[in-house]
Structure formats: C-alpha cells, structure tokens
C-alpha cells in the first residue's frame, strides 16, 4: 500500500522520500504514527 512521499522524523520534521535511503527508516506516518519503509520512490507501512 503506497501512502505518501513524506514521513515524520524523530525531531518532528517532514522528510521527503528523496532524502532517505532505501529500507527501514526512523520515519513515522504523519497520519497514524506507524513506522515506514522506503522503497523505490515511495514509503510503505512497517507491517
């Protein structure tokens, strides 16, 4: 499920997928606060 191209970092800043490396990130979803995984120009929920 693609959710967005942005996530929230540990400092509460909005971060673009272009600013992250692929794989598991420290980013959280801005809507539900779940962890995110970066995959080829999109973010996915950690399930």
C-alpha positions in Angstrom: 0.0 0.0 0.0 1.6 3.3 -1.1 0.9 6.1 1.4 2.8 9.2 0.7 6.2 10.5 -0.3 6.9 12.1 3.1 7.3 10.9 6.7 8.0 12.5 10.1 11.5 12.1 11.6 12.4 11.8 15.3 12.6 15.6 15.5 9.1 16.0 14.2 10.2 17.3 10.8 8.6 16.4 7.5 11.1 14.4 5.4 10.9 13.6 1.7 11.5 10.1 0.4 14.2 11.6 -1.7 16.2 12.4 1.5 16.2 8.9 2.8 18.0 5.6 1.9 16.0 2.5 0.9 15.0 0.1 3.6 13.7 0.5 7.1 13.8 4.1 8.3 13.2 6.1 11.5 10.3 7.9 9.8 6.7 7.7 11.0 3.5 8.1 9.1 2.1 11.6 9.6 -1.4 10.2 9.8 -1.2 7.2 12.1 2.4 7.3 13.5 3.3 3.8 12.3 6.9 3.1 11.2 7.7 3.4 7.5 10.0 1.6 5.0 11.4 3.4 2.0 11.1 1.6 -1.3 11.9 3.0 -4.8 10.5 6.5 -4.5 7.6 5.6 -2.1 7.1 4.8 1.6 5.3 1.8 2.9 4.0 0.9 6.4 6.0 -1.5 8.5 3.7 -4.5 8.9 
